[in-house]
Amino acid sequence: MSEPKSILIVGAGFSGAVVARHLAEAGHRVTVIDARDHVAGNCHTARDPQTGVMVHRYGPHIFHTDDAGVWDYVNRFATMMPYRHQVKAQVGAQIYALPINLHTINQFFGTALSPEQARAFVATQATGDDVVSFRDQGLRFVGRPLYDAFFDGYTRKQWGVDPARLPASILKRLPLRFTYDDNYFAHRFQGIPREGYTTLVARILDHPGITVHLRCPAEEVEAARFDHLVYTGPLDRYFGHRFGRLRYRTLRFEHERVAAPHQGTAVMNYCDADVPFTRITEHMYFAPWEADRFQRSVITREYSATAGAEDIPYYPVRLLDDKALLSRYIALARQSDRVTFLGRLGTYAYLDMDVAIAQALDMAAHLSECFATGRRPAVFPQTSGAGSAHRVARAAHRADRVFAPLRAERLAQAAHMHIDSARVDIDVAPPYSVQ
Ligand SMILES: Cc1cc2nc3c(=O)[nH]c(=O)nc-3n(C[C@H](O)[C@H](O)[C@H](O)COP(=O)(O)OP(=O)(O)OC[C@H]3O[C@@H](n4cnc5c(N)ncnc54)[C@H](O)[C@@H]3O)c2cc1C
């Protein structure tokens, strides 16, 4: 190997940890810093000291992928326990199954339709030809009764805007299933790490070549002392918000201890606009292998709002104005030397965990090669990352179930986001009404 480099990585989430591990295994000296007091970023889990329940501190995280390489990777560091995600939704005084499936349709309309009858019936509900907005698209796909019940209020709460102002492109597929399949994800590999995500990420970081500093904001470290910086924090923060702030939605979590069991399922969405929260999570159901041992349970109500300067940024908004601002930061970043931006904050994109890991693995391989050959490392993830393109092609090929095309498309978009190029208009749609 060539001379070892000293690398600073900002952010100890999946993106930062995966790159750190790869570079350390290649013989480089890696320093990882994070402003928080724990590793694993937004995937952080911790046992509640009073109940013993493993709590997903920044919202529910379910690992799901079609990428065998990524699945093998996480299984190197954790025992992934079987878990199938099923989501319920409260509309008015009724509880329904999501994604909207044959059971939801028959329950909602008080019918006993077969798949083909339901398809024909829903088609008669569809309204509108001129599709410009998310709302138009929803009405065209599912008709007014289902749209009003399941999409309108939830989307308003989640995104804080009238769905008539969101682009139609967000809702690309008919979000209905004409079967009784209510598994939320259709991926081949799904699970939850037995000891939680924080233990998983801590094990990735557990290498003699890696030093981790917590409660350490990047602004307090002299990056120039290192040969290269991998920055997985917010792109606009790196530049001191010079052109203004990229817009994010933030979340407020209201945790409460209650008698177990409380709601009988992991996630219950609240679709009505007059209920202030979007969903309630009951964490013990993410660990079905231990759920029946708890006398007390932990639930979390989730409220969505526009992120202010002091809030944690969760979902990038990525509407037209935001993308124009993003282009300016990208142009600025491309003039930078010895820095690579990565991860959901560094690229201002919604990334599922598997996509973040795939992108980090590809970037780490690219950096290793650049350090060995003296080539200039990329500033952003590359389209040409053979690993990503290959993985995405495989994932798209395997995505043969009803909801999978939507996921595969997002995966493909995320991995093909050639953010280094002028094509910054590619939208990696956040989960507007899905997740
Ligand atoms: C509510 C919610 C639910 C989700 N559910 C799922 C799910 O079910 N399945 C799934 O696959 N994905 C899910 N995701 C996506 C998942 O959280 C991301 O894929 C993952 O967190 C990406 O990891 P990352 O390392 O890129 O970013 P992060 O996890 O955000 O890590 C970035 C880290 O950088 C640190 N940092 C930022 N700026 C600085 C700075 N200036 N100095 C020092 N440190 C800094 C932060 O503290 C943070 O720890 C969900 C996301 C959200 C918001």
The ligand as an ORCA input file, in Angstrom:
! r2SCAN-3c Opt
* xyz 0 1
  C     -37.573      9.728     10.934
  C     -36.704      8.903     10.031
  C     -36.962      7.553      9.863
  C     -36.154      6.789      9.040
  N     -36.456      5.455      8.903
  C     -35.686      4.696      8.099
  C     -35.985      3.307      7.922
  O     -36.955      2.774      8.487
  N     -35.173      2.569      7.109
  C     -34.098      3.136      6.455
  O     -33.400      2.422      5.735
  N     -33.779      4.439      6.630
  C     -34.545      5.225      7.434
  N     -34.222      6.551      7.612
  C     -32.991      7.085      6.965
  C     -31.744      6.916      7.868
  O     -31.905      7.663      9.050
  C     -30.507      7.396      7.072
  O     -30.317      6.516      5.978
  C     -29.208      7.405      7.851
  O     -29.336      8.112      9.041
  C     -28.115      8.027      6.994
  O     -26.902      8.063      7.707
  P     -25.884      9.278      7.567
  O     -24.646      8.839      8.252
  O     -25.807      9.721      6.165
  O     -26.585     10.504      8.349
  P     -26.865     10.718      9.900
  O     -27.383      9.484     10.525
  O     -27.713     11.928      9.991
  O     -25.434     11.028     10.544
  C     -24.782     12.272     10.378
  C     -24.038     12.584     11.668
  O     -23.245     13.742     11.464
  C     -23.225     14.494     12.653
  N     -22.916     15.891     12.309
  C     -23.597     16.691     11.456
  N     -22.981     17.893     11.370
  C     -21.901     17.837     12.175
  C     -20.867     18.777     12.507
  N     -20.807     20.006     11.933
  N     -19.916     18.393     13.387
  C     -19.930     17.148     13.934
  N     -20.887     16.237     13.654
  C     -21.856     16.569     12.781
  C     -24.631     14.337     13.202
  O     -24.647     14.585     14.601
  C     -24.949     12.887     12.855
  O     -24.649     12.020     13.922
  C     -35.055      7.354      8.376
  C     -34.795      8.721      8.539
  C     -35.606      9.488      9.340
  C     -35.338     10.964      9.462
*
